[in-house]
Amino acid sequence: MTNRTTETSPLIYARIAGALYLIIIICAGFSQGYVRSNLIVPGDATATANNIMASEFLFRVGFVSDLIAFLCDAVVSVLFYILLKPVNKTLSLIAASLRLLAHPAIASINLLNHFAALLLLSGADYLAAFEPVQLHSLALLFLNMHRYGYLIAGAFFGVHCFLLGYLLIKSDLFPGILGVLLVFASFGYLTESFTYFLFPVYEAIGSLFVVISASVAELLLCLWLLIKGVRVQQPVSVETS
């Protein structure tokens, strides 16, 4: 008689993480790359306000898309911890905590700045004390605050990517190149955040750096999780008479 003892395969966790990561990429890309980039006119409060009021539902969908992405990211944080804690439990926990702080915590609260712009343009009676131009300026101010909040979250996420990349390099479950790309992406996130606050004149360079580095690293990691999953060792068979 043959008894086969196995541990729970991490493959299912990897596939779930990959599916959620794909949702994150789609939702975050839509909200930031399409909704806000098309509706917000930098430096022009009135044009921005008119765009939002003309596409209010789209603006709301952008908010919900971000919220969905952050909810998924909370689960992804835990799944990466489960997958990588055999490499280094402490570093895996720190990496997961930083990811939880970056998106489910900081970035989710920061969404209030996104929604505040819509409230200011809602035409509610309690806003009658303000002139339209004042409301437009306040709405753009909150949208700028949302951008700053994203950059603060990006600093936490950058350190997370560095630790995650290191853990992927050390893990037998993933190809090392994915870890190397994530380490490179971590410098992209950190460069964007600190450049914006310290040297705003060079913010375009920081933004371009993170778009290139992070897009490649995170998309490849997502595809690997979905298609390959992880390298799973064959279970050991124990025969007893």
PyRosetta script that sets phi, psi and omega in degrees:
from pyrosetta import init, pose_from_sequence

init()
pose = pose_from_sequence("MTNRTTETSPLIYARIAGALYLIIIICAGFSQGYVRSNLIVPGDATATANNIMASEFLFRVGFVSDLIAFLCDAVVSVLFYILLKPVNKTLSLIAASLRLLAHPAIASINLLNHFAALLLLSGADYLAAFEPVQLHSLALLFLNMHRYGYLIAGAFFGVHCFLLGYLLIKSDLFPGILGVLLVFASFGYLTESFTYFLFPVYEAIGSLFVVISASVAELLLCLWLLIKGVRVQQPVSVETS")
pose.set_psi(1, 139.2)
pose.set_omega(1, -177.4)
pose.set_phi(2, -114.9)
pose.set_psi(2, 123.5)
pose.set_omega(2, 175.5)
pose.set_phi(3, -105.2)
pose.set_psi(3, 128.6)
pose.set_omega(3, -178.5)
pose.set_phi(4, -111.8)
pose.set_psi(4, 118.3)
pose.set_omega(4, 179.3)
pose.set_phi(5, -106.5)
pose.set_psi(5, 128.2)
pose.set_omega(5, -178.6)
pose.set_phi(6, -134.1)
pose.set_psi(6, 153.7)
pose.set_omega(6, 170.2)
pose.set_phi(7, -94.3)
pose.set_psi(7, 158.7)
pose.set_omega(7, 178.3)
pose.set_phi(8, -60.0)
pose.set_psi(8, 127.0)
pose.set_omega(8, -178.0)
pose.set_phi(9, -68.7)
pose.set_psi(9, 136.0)
pose.set_omega(9, 176.3)
pose.set_phi(10, -75.9)
pose.set_psi(10, -4.8)
pose.set_omega(10, -176.8)
pose.set_phi(11, -59.8)
pose.set_psi(11, -39.9)
pose.set_omega(11, -178.5)
pose.set_phi(12, -65.8)
pose.set_psi(12, -38.0)
pose.set_omega(12, 177.7)
pose.set_phi(13, -64.9)
pose.set_psi(13, -38.9)
pose.set_omega(13, -179.8)
pose.set_phi(14, -65.2)
pose.set_psi(14, -42.6)
pose.set_omega(14, -179.0)
pose.set_phi(15, -66.3)
pose.set_psi(15, -40.3)
pose.set_omega(15, 177.3)
pose.set_phi(16, -63.8)
pose.set_psi(16, -44.1)
pose.set_omega(16, 178.6)
pose.set_phi(17, -60.7)
pose.set_psi(17, -40.3)
pose.set_omega(17, 179.0)
pose.set_phi(18, -64.3)
pose.set_psi(18, -42.8)
pose.set_omega(18, 179.5)
pose.set_phi(19, -64.4)
pose.set_psi(19, -43.5)
pose.set_omega(19, 178.8)
pose.set_phi(20, -67.2)
pose.set_psi(20, -36.7)
pose.set_omega(20, 178.5)
pose.set_phi(21, -62.8)
pose.set_psi(21, -39.0)
pose.set_omega(21, 177.8)
pose.set_phi(22, -63.4)
pose.set_psi(22, -41.4)
pose.set_omega(22, 176.8)
pose.set_phi(23, -61.9)
pose.set_psi(23, -41.9)
pose.set_omega(23, 179.1)
pose.set_phi(24, -60.1)
pose.set_psi(24, -47.6)
pose.set_omega(24, -178.5)
pose.set_phi(25, -61.6)
pose.set_psi(25, -43.9)
pose.set_omega(25, -178.9)
pose.set_phi(26, -66.7)
pose.set_psi(26, -48.7)
pose.set_omega(26, -176.3)
pose.set_phi(27, -66.9)
pose.set_psi(27, -47.2)
pose.set_omega(27, -179.4)
pose.set_phi(28, -66.7)
pose.set_psi(28, -39.3)
pose.set_omega(28, 178.0)
pose.set_phi(29, -64.0)
pose.set_psi(29, -38.4)
pose.set_omega(29, 179.1)
pose.set_phi(30, -67.1)
pose.set_psi(30, -48.0)
pose.set_omega(30, -175.7)
pose.set_phi(31, -67.2)
pose.set_psi(31, -44.0)
pose.set_omega(31, -177.6)
pose.set_phi(32, -86.2)
pose.set_psi(32, -44.8)
pose.set_omega(32, -174.0)
pose.set_phi(33, -80.8)
pose.set_psi(33, -20.4)
pose.set_omega(33, -179.5)
pose.set_phi(34, -116.3)
pose.set_psi(34, -57.1)
pose.set_omega(34, -172.8)
pose.set_phi(35, -64.7)
pose.set_psi(35, -63.0)
pose.set_omega(35, -175.6)
pose.set_phi(36, -67.9)
pose.set_psi(36, -35.8)
pose.set_omega(36, -178.6)
pose.set_phi(37, -67.6)
pose.set_psi(37, -25.4)
pose.set_omega(37, 179.5)
pose.set_phi(38, -92.0)
pose.set_psi(38, -27.1)
pose.set_omega(38, -175.7)
pose.set_phi(39, -95.7)
pose.set_psi(39, -30.9)
pose.set_omega(39, -177.5)
pose.set_phi(40, -89.1)
pose.set_psi(40, 126.5)
pose.set_omega(40, 175.9)
pose.set_phi(41, -108.6)
pose.set_psi(41, 105.5)
pose.set_omega(41, -176.0)
pose.set_phi(42, -53.9)
pose.set_psi(42, 127.8)
pose.set_omega(42, 177.0)
pose.set_phi(43, 80.8)
pose.set_psi(43, -5.2)
pose.set_omega(43, -178.6)
pose.set_phi(44, -119.9)
pose.set_psi(44, 94.2)
pose.set_omega(44, -175.1)
pose.set_phi(45, -67.0)
pose.set_psi(45, -40.9)
pose.set_omega(45, -176.8)
pose.set_phi(46, -68.6)
pose.set_psi(46, -43.3)
pose.set_omega(46, 178.8)
pose.set_phi(47, -63.8)
pose.set_psi(47, -39.7)
pose.set_omega(47, 178.0)
pose.set_phi(48, -63.5)
pose.set_psi(48, -45.4)
pose.set_omega(48, 179.5)
pose.set_phi(49, -61.2)
pose.set_psi(49, -43.4)
pose.set_omega(49, 179.5)
pose.set_phi(50, -63.3)
pose.set_psi(50, -40.0)
pose.set_omega(50, 178.7)
pose.set_phi(51, -63.6)
pose.set_psi(51, -42.7)
pose.set_omega(51, -179.3)
pose.set_phi(52, -66.3)
pose.set_psi(52, -44.1)
pose.set_omega(52, -179.1)
pose.set_phi(53, -67.5)
pose.set_psi(53, -30.8)
pose.set_omega(53, 179.2)
pose.set_phi(54, -78.8)
pose.set_psi(54, -20.8)
pose.set_omega(54, -178.8)
pose.set_phi(55, -131.8)
pose.set_psi(55, 51.0)
pose.set_omega(55, -175.4)
pose.set_phi(56, -60.4)
pose.set_psi(56, -43.7)
pose.set_omega(56, -177.7)
pose.set_phi(57, -64.7)
pose.set_psi(57, -40.2)
pose.set_omega(57, 177.5)
pose.set_phi(58, -61.0)
pose.set_psi(58, -40.4)
pose.set_omega(58, 178.4)
pose.set_phi(59, -63.4)
pose.set_psi(59, -39.1)
pose.set_omega(59, 177.3)
pose.set_phi(60, -68.1)
pose.set_psi(60, -39.3)
pose.set_omega(60, 177.7)
pose.set_phi(61, -62.6)
pose.set_psi(61, -37.9)
pose.set_omega(61, 176.3)
pose.set_phi(62, -60.3)
pose.set_psi(62, -40.9)
pose.set_omega(62, 177.1)
pose.set_phi(63, -61.6)
pose.set_psi(63, -48.8)
pose.set_omega(63, -178.2)
pose.set_phi(64, -65.0)
pose.set_psi(64, -37.4)
pose.set_omega(64, 178.7)
pose.set_phi(65, -61.1)
pose.set_psi(65, -44.1)
pose.set_omega(65, 176.6)
pose.set_phi(66, -61.7)
pose.set_psi(66, -43.6)
pose.set_omega(66, -178.4)
pose.set_phi(67, -62.0)
pose.set_psi(67, -41.7)
pose.set_omega(67, 177.1)
pose.set_phi(68, -61.8)
pose.set_psi(68, -43.2)
pose.set_omega(68, 179.8)
pose.set_phi(69, -60.0)
pose.set_psi(69, -41.8)
pose.set_omega(69, -177.7)
pose.set_phi(70, -72.0)
pose.set_psi(70, -34.3)
pose.set_omega(70, 175.1)
pose.set_phi(71, -63.6)
pose.set_psi(71, -43.5)
pose.set_omega(71, 177.9)
pose.set_phi(72, -64.4)
pose.set_psi(72, -37.3)
pose.set_omega(72, -177.8)
pose.set_phi(73, -65.4)
pose.set_psi(73, -30.4)
pose.set_omega(73, 177.1)
pose.set_phi(74, -62.1)
pose.set_psi(74, -40.6)
pose.set_omega(74, 179.4)
pose.set_phi(75, -71.2)
pose.set_psi(75, -41.7)
pose.set_omega(75, 179.2)
pose.set_phi(76, -59.8)
pose.set_psi(76, -38.6)
pose.set_omega(76, 178.6)
pose.set_phi(77, -57.5)
pose.set_psi(77, -45.0)
pose.set_omega(77, -179.1)
pose.set_phi(78, -69.1)
pose.set_psi(78, -40.3)
pose.set_omega(78, -179.2)
pose.set_phi(79, -64.4)
pose.set_psi(79, -40.8)
pose.set_omega(79, 176.6)
pose.set_phi(80, -64.0)
pose.set_psi(80, -36.7)
pose.set_omega(80, 177.4)
pose.set_phi(81, -62.0)
pose.set_psi(81, -44.7)
pose.set_omega(81, -179.9)
pose.set_phi(82, -62.5)
pose.set_psi(82, -42.7)
pose.set_omega(82, -176.8)
pose.set_phi(83, -69.6)
pose.set_psi(83, -33.4)
pose.set_omega(83, -170.1)
pose.set_phi(84, -108.6)
pose.set_psi(84, -3.2)
pose.set_omega(84, -179.9)
pose.set_phi(85, -64.6)
pose.set_psi(85, -25.9)
pose.set_omega(85, 174.2)
pose.set_phi(86, -64.1)
pose.set_psi(86, -24.1)
pose.set_omega(86, 178.6)
pose.set_phi(87, -73.5)
pose.set_psi(87, -53.2)
pose.set_omega(87, 178.2)
pose.set_phi(88, -160.9)
pose.set_psi(88, 104.8)
pose.set_omega(88, -173.6)
pose.set_phi(89, -62.1)
pose.set_psi(89, -40.4)
pose.set_omega(89, -177.8)
pose.set_phi(90, -66.1)
pose.set_psi(90, -49.4)
pose.set_omega(90, -179.8)
pose.set_phi(91, -65.1)
pose.set_psi(91, -37.0)
pose.set_omega(91, 178.1)
pose.set_phi(92, -63.6)
pose.set_psi(92, -39.3)
pose.set_omega(92, 178.4)
pose.set_phi(93, -67.2)
pose.set_psi(93, -42.0)
pose.set_omega(93, 178.8)
pose.set_phi(94, -63.2)
pose.set_psi(94, -44.8)
pose.set_omega(94, -180.0)
pose.set_phi(95, -60.5)
pose.set_psi(95, -44.2)
pose.set_omega(95, 179.3)
pose.set_phi(96, -64.5)
pose.set_psi(96, -40.5)
pose.set_omega(96, 179.9)
pose.set_phi(97, -63.5)
pose.set_psi(97, -41.7)
pose.set_omega(97, 179.6)
pose.set_phi(98, -65.9)
pose.set_psi(98, -37.4)
pose.set_omega(98, 177.9)
pose.set_phi(99, -68.2)
pose.set_psi(99, -39.6)
pose.set_omega(99, 177.0)
pose.set_phi(100, -63.5)
pose.set_psi(100, -38.3)
pose.set_omega(100, 177.4)
pose.set_phi(101, -68.5)
pose.set_psi(101, -39.7)
pose.set_omega(101, -174.2)
pose.set_phi(102, -65.0)
pose.set_psi(102, -51.2)
pose.set_omega(102, -172.1)
pose.set_phi(103, -106.4)
pose.set_psi(103, -62.9)
pose.set_omega(103, -178.9)
pose.set_phi(104, -58.8)
pose.set_psi(104, -27.7)
pose.set_omega(104, -178.4)
pose.set_phi(105, -96.4)
pose.set_psi(105, -77.2)
pose.set_omega(105, -173.8)
pose.set_phi(106, -61.4)
pose.set_psi(106, -51.3)
pose.set_omega(106, -175.1)
pose.set_phi(107, -67.1)
pose.set_psi(107, -32.8)
pose.set_omega(107, 178.1)
pose.set_phi(108, -67.8)
pose.set_psi(108, -44.9)
pose.set_omega(108, 176.4)
pose.set_phi(109, -63.8)
pose.set_psi(109, -35.9)
pose.set_omega(109, 179.8)
pose.set_phi(110, -63.7)
pose.set_psi(110, -22.0)
pose.set_omega(110, 177.3)
pose.set_phi(111, -61.6)
pose.set_psi(111, -20.2)
pose.set_omega(111, 176.2)
pose.set_phi(112, -60.6)
pose.set_psi(112, -33.5)
pose.set_omega(112, 177.1)
pose.set_phi(113, -66.4)
pose.set_psi(113, -37.2)
pose.set_omega(113, 175.5)
pose.set_phi(114, -61.8)
pose.set_psi(114, -48.2)
pose.set_omega(114, -176.0)
pose.set_phi(115, -72.7)
pose.set_psi(115, -28.9)
pose.set_omega(115, 179.3)
pose.set_phi(116, -59.6)
pose.set_psi(116, -35.9)
pose.set_omega(116, 178.7)
pose.set_phi(117, -60.3)
pose.set_psi(117, -40.3)
pose.set_omega(117, 179.3)
pose.set_phi(118, -67.8)
pose.set_psi(118, -39.1)
pose.set_omega(118, 178.0)
pose.set_phi(119, -63.3)
pose.set_psi(119, -39.8)
pose.set_omega(119, -179.4)
pose.set_phi(120, -66.1)
pose.set_psi(120, -26.3)
pose.set_omega(120, -178.3)
pose.set_phi(121, -100.8)
pose.set_psi(121, 10.0)
pose.set_omega(121, -173.9)
pose.set_phi(122, -76.3)
pose.set_psi(122, -17.2)
pose.set_omega(122, -177.4)
pose.set_phi(123, 77.0)
pose.set_psi(123, 19.0)
pose.set_omega(123, 179.5)
pose.set_phi(124, -62.6)
pose.set_psi(124, 150.8)
pose.set_omega(124, -176.2)
pose.set_phi(125, -59.2)
pose.set_psi(125, -36.5)
pose.set_omega(125, -176.4)
pose.set_phi(126, -69.7)
pose.set_psi(126, -7.9)
pose.set_omega(126, 177.8)
pose.set_phi(127, -96.5)
pose.set_psi(127, 3.9)
pose.set_omega(127, -176.3)
pose.set_phi(128, -64.1)
pose.set_psi(128, -20.5)
pose.set_omega(128, 179.7)
pose.set_phi(129, -70.4)
pose.set_psi(129, -14.7)
pose.set_omega(129, -178.1)
pose.set_phi(130, -101.3)
pose.set_psi(130, 144.4)
pose.set_omega(130, 171.9)
pose.set_phi(131, -75.1)
pose.set_psi(131, 152.1)
pose.set_omega(131, 179.3)
pose.set_phi(132, -53.8)
pose.set_psi(132, -41.9)
pose.set_omega(132, -178.9)
pose.set_phi(133, -64.6)
pose.set_psi(133, -32.3)
pose.set_omega(133, 177.2)
pose.set_phi(134, -68.8)
pose.set_psi(134, -41.5)
pose.set_omega(134, 178.7)
pose.set_phi(135, -65.2)
pose.set_psi(135, -38.7)
pose.set_omega(135, 177.8)
pose.set_phi(136, -62.7)
pose.set_psi(136, -42.2)
pose.set_omega(136, -179.9)
pose.set_phi(137, -66.4)
pose.set_psi(137, -40.3)
pose.set_omega(137, 178.9)
pose.set_phi(138, -65.8)
pose.set_psi(138, -38.5)
pose.set_omega(138, 179.0)
pose.set_phi(139, -62.3)
pose.set_psi(139, -43.7)
pose.set_omega(139, 178.9)
pose.set_phi(140, -67.3)
pose.set_psi(140, -34.8)
pose.set_omega(140, 176.6)
pose.set_phi(141, -60.1)
pose.set_psi(141, -45.7)
pose.set_omega(141, 180.0)
pose.set_phi(142, -66.2)
pose.set_psi(142, -35.4)
pose.set_omega(142, 177.1)
pose.set_phi(143, -67.7)
pose.set_psi(143, -36.1)
pose.set_omega(143, 174.5)
pose.set_phi(144, -66.6)
pose.set_psi(144, -38.8)
pose.set_omega(144, 176.2)
pose.set_phi(145, -62.1)
pose.set_psi(145, -36.4)
pose.set_omega(145, 176.6)
pose.set_phi(146, -61.8)
pose.set_psi(146, -41.3)
pose.set_omega(146, 177.8)
pose.set_phi(147, -62.2)
pose.set_psi(147, -42.7)
pose.set_omega(147, 178.6)
pose.set_phi(148, -63.8)
pose.set_psi(148, -40.5)
pose.set_omega(148, 178.4)
pose.set_phi(149, -62.0)
pose.set_psi(149, -39.0)
pose.set_omega(149, 176.8)
pose.set_phi(150, -60.2)
pose.set_psi(150, -40.2)
pose.set_omega(150, -178.3)
pose.set_phi(151, -69.8)
pose.set_psi(151, -35.7)
pose.set_omega(151, 176.1)
pose.set_phi(152, -64.3)
pose.set_psi(152, -45.7)
pose.set_omega(152, 176.8)
pose.set_phi(153, -61.1)
pose.set_psi(153, -34.8)
pose.set_omega(153, -179.7)
pose.set_phi(154, -62.7)
pose.set_psi(154, -31.2)
pose.set_omega(154, 177.4)
pose.set_phi(155, -65.6)
pose.set_psi(155, -43.7)
pose.set_omega(155, 176.7)
pose.set_phi(156, -63.0)
pose.set_psi(156, -42.3)
pose.set_omega(156, -178.1)
pose.set_phi(157, -68.0)
pose.set_psi(157, -32.1)
pose.set_omega(157, 178.0)
pose.set_phi(158, -63.3)
pose.set_psi(158, -44.7)
pose.set_omega(158, 177.6)
pose.set_phi(159, -65.4)
pose.set_psi(159, -38.7)
pose.set_omega(159, 176.1)
pose.set_phi(160, -57.9)
pose.set_psi(160, -46.2)
pose.set_omega(160, -178.7)
pose.set_phi(161, -62.0)
pose.set_psi(161, -37.1)
pose.set_omega(161, 178.2)
pose.set_phi(162, -62.3)
pose.set_psi(162, -48.3)
pose.set_omega(162, 180.0)
pose.set_phi(163, -67.2)
pose.set_psi(163, -40.6)
pose.set_omega(163, 178.6)
pose.set_phi(164, -63.1)
pose.set_psi(164, -41.6)
pose.set_omega(164, 178.0)
pose.set_phi(165, -61.7)
pose.set_psi(165, -43.1)
pose.set_omega(165, 177.9)
pose.set_phi(166, -60.8)
pose.set_psi(166, -43.6)
pose.set_omega(166, -179.3)
pose.set_phi(167, -66.3)
pose.set_psi(167, -37.2)
pose.set_omega(167, 177.9)
pose.set_phi(168, -66.2)
pose.set_psi(168, -38.0)
pose.set_omega(168, 178.2)
pose.set_phi(169, -63.2)
pose.set_psi(169, -41.2)
pose.set_omega(169, -177.8)
pose.set_phi(170, -79.2)
pose.set_psi(170, -20.1)
pose.set_omega(170, -176.0)
pose.set_phi(171, -79.8)
pose.set_psi(171, 147.2)
pose.set_omega(171, 174.2)
pose.set_phi(172, -84.6)
pose.set_psi(172, -4.2)
pose.set_omega(172, -175.6)
pose.set_phi(173, -84.7)
pose.set_psi(173, -18.7)
pose.set_omega(173, -173.7)
pose.set_phi(174, -132.5)
pose.set_psi(174, 152.6)
pose.set_omega(174, 173.6)
pose.set_phi(175, -69.4)
pose.set_psi(175, 141.2)
pose.set_omega(175, -175.3)
pose.set_phi(176, -61.1)
pose.set_psi(176, -28.2)
pose.set_omega(176, -177.4)
pose.set_phi(177, -61.2)
pose.set_psi(177, -32.3)
pose.set_omega(177, 177.9)
pose.set_phi(178, -63.4)
pose.set_psi(178, -40.1)
pose.set_omega(178, 177.9)
pose.set_phi(179, -66.0)
pose.set_psi(179, -41.3)
pose.set_omega(179, 179.2)
pose.set_phi(180, -61.5)
pose.set_psi(180, -43.4)
pose.set_omega(180, 180.0)
pose.set_phi(181, -65.0)
pose.set_psi(181, -37.2)
pose.set_omega(181, 178.4)
pose.set_phi(182, -68.8)
pose.set_psi(182, -37.5)
pose.set_omega(182, 175.8)
pose.set_phi(183, -61.8)
pose.set_psi(183, -42.6)
pose.set_omega(183, 177.2)
pose.set_phi(184, -62.0)
pose.set_psi(184, -42.0)
pose.set_omega(184, 178.6)
pose.set_phi(185, -64.1)
pose.set_psi(185, -33.1)
pose.set_omega(185, 179.8)
pose.set_phi(186, -60.3)
pose.set_psi(186, -39.2)
pose.set_omega(186, 177.6)
pose.set_phi(187, -68.9)
pose.set_psi(187, -28.5)
pose.set_omega(187, 175.1)
pose.set_phi(188, -64.4)
pose.set_psi(188, -48.9)
pose.set_omega(188, 178.7)
pose.set_phi(189, -61.7)
pose.set_psi(189, -45.5)
pose.set_omega(189, -177.9)
pose.set_phi(190, -67.5)
pose.set_psi(190, -38.3)
pose.set_omega(190, 178.2)
pose.set_phi(191, -63.5)
pose.set_psi(191, -44.3)
pose.set_omega(191, 179.7)
pose.set_phi(192, -61.2)
pose.set_psi(192, -47.3)
pose.set_omega(192, -176.6)
pose.set_phi(193, -63.4)
pose.set_psi(193, -52.3)
pose.set_omega(193, -173.8)
pose.set_phi(194, -75.4)
pose.set_psi(194, -30.5)
pose.set_omega(194, 176.2)
pose.set_phi(195, -65.0)
pose.set_psi(195, -41.4)
pose.set_omega(195, -178.1)
pose.set_phi(196, -62.2)
pose.set_psi(196, -39.4)
pose.set_omega(196, -176.9)
pose.set_phi(197, -84.6)
pose.set_psi(197, -32.4)
pose.set_omega(197, -176.9)
pose.set_phi(198, -93.8)
pose.set_psi(198, -40.7)
pose.set_omega(198, -176.2)
pose.set_phi(199, -133.8)
pose.set_psi(199, 69.1)
pose.set_omega(199, -174.2)
pose.set_phi(200, -58.3)
pose.set_psi(200, -21.1)
pose.set_omega(200, 179.7)
pose.set_phi(201, -65.6)
pose.set_psi(201, -22.1)
pose.set_omega(201, -179.4)
pose.set_phi(202, -104.7)
pose.set_psi(202, 19.0)
pose.set_omega(202, -175.0)
pose.set_phi(203, -61.0)
pose.set_psi(203, -32.3)
pose.set_omega(203, -179.2)
pose.set_phi(204, -63.7)
pose.set_psi(204, -36.2)
pose.set_omega(204, 179.0)
pose.set_phi(205, -66.2)
pose.set_psi(205, -45.2)
pose.set_omega(205, 178.6)
pose.set_phi(206, -61.7)
pose.set_psi(206, -40.5)
pose.set_omega(206, -179.5)
pose.set_phi(207, -65.8)
pose.set_psi(207, -41.0)
pose.set_omega(207, 179.0)
pose.set_phi(208, -64.9)
pose.set_psi(208, -40.0)
pose.set_omega(208, 179.5)
pose.set_phi(209, -60.0)
pose.set_psi(209, -46.5)
pose.set_omega(209, -177.0)
pose.set_phi(210, -71.5)
pose.set_psi(210, -35.1)
pose.set_omega(210, 178.8)
pose.set_phi(211, -61.5)
pose.set_psi(211, -44.8)
pose.set_omega(211, -178.2)
pose.set_phi(212, -70.1)
pose.set_psi(212, -52.0)
pose.set_omega(212, -174.0)
pose.set_phi(213, -68.7)
pose.set_psi(213, -46.8)
pose.set_omega(213, -175.9)
pose.set_phi(214, -71.3)
pose.set_psi(214, -39.1)
pose.set_omega(214, -178.5)
pose.set_phi(215, -60.3)
pose.set_psi(215, -46.2)
pose.set_omega(215, -179.0)
pose.set_phi(216, -65.7)
pose.set_psi(216, -49.4)
pose.set_omega(216, -174.9)
pose.set_phi(217, -64.7)
pose.set_psi(217, -48.8)
pose.set_omega(217, -174.7)
pose.set_phi(218, -73.6)
pose.set_psi(218, -34.2)
pose.set_omega(218, 177.7)
pose.set_phi(219, -67.3)
pose.set_psi(219, -42.5)
pose.set_omega(219, 178.8)
pose.set_phi(220, -65.6)
pose.set_psi(220, -39.5)
pose.set_omega(220, 177.2)
pose.set_phi(221, -63.2)
pose.set_psi(221, -43.0)
pose.set_omega(221, 177.8)
pose.set_phi(222, -59.7)
pose.set_psi(222, -46.7)
pose.set_omega(222, -179.1)
pose.set_phi(223, -65.2)
pose.set_psi(223, -38.5)
pose.set_omega(223, 178.3)
pose.set_phi(224, -63.2)
pose.set_psi(224, -43.8)
pose.set_omega(224, 179.7)
pose.set_phi(225, -62.9)
pose.set_psi(225, -39.0)
pose.set_omega(225, -178.3)
pose.set_phi(226, -74.1)
pose.set_psi(226, -42.3)
pose.set_omega(226, -172.3)
pose.set_phi(227, -90.1)
pose.set_psi(227, -50.1)
pose.set_omega(227, -176.5)
pose.set_phi(228, -95.9)
pose.set_psi(228, -30.3)
pose.set_omega(228, -176.0)
pose.set_phi(229, 75.8)
pose.set_psi(229, -110.9)
pose.set_omega(229, 176.9)
pose.set_phi(230, -141.8)
pose.set_psi(230, 164.4)
pose.set_omega(230, 174.3)
pose.set_phi(231, -80.0)
pose.set_psi(231, 107.7)
pose.set_omega(231, -176.5)
pose.set_phi(232, -100.4)
pose.set_psi(232, 125.8)
pose.set_omega(232, 177.7)
pose.set_phi(233, -74.5)
pose.set_psi(233, 145.5)
pose.set_omega(233, 178.4)
pose.set_phi(234, -68.2)
pose.set_psi(234, 136.3)
pose.set_omega(234, 178.5)
pose.set_phi(235, -64.9)
pose.set_psi(235, 151.6)
pose.set_omega(235, -178.7)
pose.set_phi(236, -89.7)
pose.set_psi(236, 131.6)
pose.set_omega(236, 179.9)
pose.set_phi(237, -92.3)
pose.set_psi(237, 136.1)
pose.set_omega(237, 177.4)
pose.set_phi(238, -119.1)
pose.set_psi(238, 116.2)
pose.set_omega(238, -178.8)
pose.set_phi(239, -96.2)
pose.set_psi(239, 135.3)
pose.set_omega(239, 176.2)
pose.set_phi(240, -129.3)
pose.set_psi(240, 146.6)
pose.set_omega(240, -179.6)
pose.set_phi(241, -87.3)
pose.dump_pdb("model.pdb")
